[in-house]
């Protein structure tokens, strides 16, 4: 038997094929368009490294990130091998919180974080946090006599296997200039060990020369602005551009924050009576 296809039949068949294809696409779009791409353990979220304006905005908004909480940046976190000290608490929680004002003596508002992992390295970090931030609070509560203002706040993140915590305190004692102290800690949840800056760069695939050049550029810009303010009679902090503190080996304050971004911080108040701080985001 021979089948004869007229032009009319051919057009009809083409229309049916197009309709079937459109129906299949409609079903797929309806059920799968809102499903996000998940990150498996060990994968970092994709980062746009070209949006310099967004990075500048994140650096300028640094002081607003502190909510005294833990922010999980991926929804697949590998906690295998981790043992909590307190099973009823998160991996980081507020251990000590106090807000109190005594006229002519002090005003204090502190939130002290605790890393809730049973590990020798973590115990050392928690001990350091206590010695830097809690001891100062105890001293103020017992001995302050000159209108001291002391605040401590923190923020923490988990980006896949990197747990980061950043703690900031502001201190104003009598007529002394206000001082800002910032400490950061980074911990590898997979290896149960503290991470240095080079290990973080390797984990995130960031080249060292990118960090070196980026830091140099931002510090030069900040110092230029400070020099201009100084000429106008303002008391500002002048950076030493050739200081070794800006090398990768000597950079001590850094953390992995929102969207997996690396923050590098130079808090000059850690060693001087100043609130001047340079924040650079990569």
Buried (B, 14 or more C-beta within 10 A) or exposed (E): EEEEEEEEEEEEEEEEEEEEEEEEEEEEEEEEEEEEEEBEEEEBEEBEEEEEEEBEEBBEEBEEBBEBBBBEBBEEBBEEEBEEBEEEEBBBBBBBEEEEEEEEBBBBBBBBBBBBBEBEBBEEBBEEBBEBBBEBBEEBBEEBEEBBBBBBBBBBBBBBBBBBBBBBBBBBBEEEBEBBBBBBBBBBBBEBBBBBBEBBBEBBEBEEEEBBEBBEEBBEEBBEEBEEBEEEEEEBBEBEEEEEBBEBEEBBBBBBBBBBBBBBBBBBBBEEBBBBBBBBBB
